[in-house]
């Protein structure tokens, strides 16, 4: 069988050093009380509170390896805290290694669990088991800045994961910066229905939008070729977008898109869902976005589109289901935030 190309998955882990209002549920209800983006916050019991405890537990020798200045620029990788890849280790030590004490590993686990919605922690654990042999085994972390003393960010990376928490330190940006998630549930080349893939329901929800489009709308929405998967830099208000404008859809069709957004946000904690809502509001909401389905890489030729993309001036959610799931996310409140190269 021909094996599809996935260069970052293939080359292994280098050892080096984030109705539309209704769809987001309670995020909107609390938006008015939300902290301003760019104002670091550490609430008791939050992921950020455990980042602070972890930082305070580190020895000077440990800090030399995994801690960096807020704006540290790697000579080969640029602004390191903003980097996103689909298969990498941001620092050499694995979380579940002797580099960390048992108490420190427990703190990292506490941070990890609080980044996600409680209902999704077991699903993310399944992804990590399938893709990397379990949580922490082939994953690493870094801390930028000093928690409690200004801007700071915690980054957790590995195969098919780049996730962050930052107490809203990264100004105008959701999730603390671009994030990545993916899953190869049953081997590199998944079947067309992606059995066991924890993220495939997101694509099924997007394909429900396709199902309610008429012929003319489908011709606009369907694009021949998928862009490069890491192409998630913002195009801005005057950018040229593939697919069909959400503003052109009927009320029922827009409601279907809103359900897609809800499904996309479902895995994440409330504060990050809320940030996405605020960022979308700042750029005009979903009506400023386009939805594209890609004709190439249609596994099984079933027209259940594996690759699709929801994109606006400062919003990119790029789902690629072939040969297995890779999802690239970049969301900000304005398009001049340039943190993806």
PyMOL commands that set and color helices and strands:
alter all, ss='L'
color gray80, all
select helices_A, chain A and resi 7-10+20-23+26-29+31-33+47-57+60-66+80-82+102-115+118-132+174-176+200-211+215-221+246-248+251-265+270-282+286-288+299-301
alter helices_A, ss='H'
color red, helices_A
select strands_A, chain A and resi 67-68+73-74+78-79+140-145+152-158+161-165+179-183+222-223+244-245+290-294+307-312+315-320+325-331
alter strands_A, ss='S'
color yellow, strands_A
deselect
rebuild
show_as cartoon
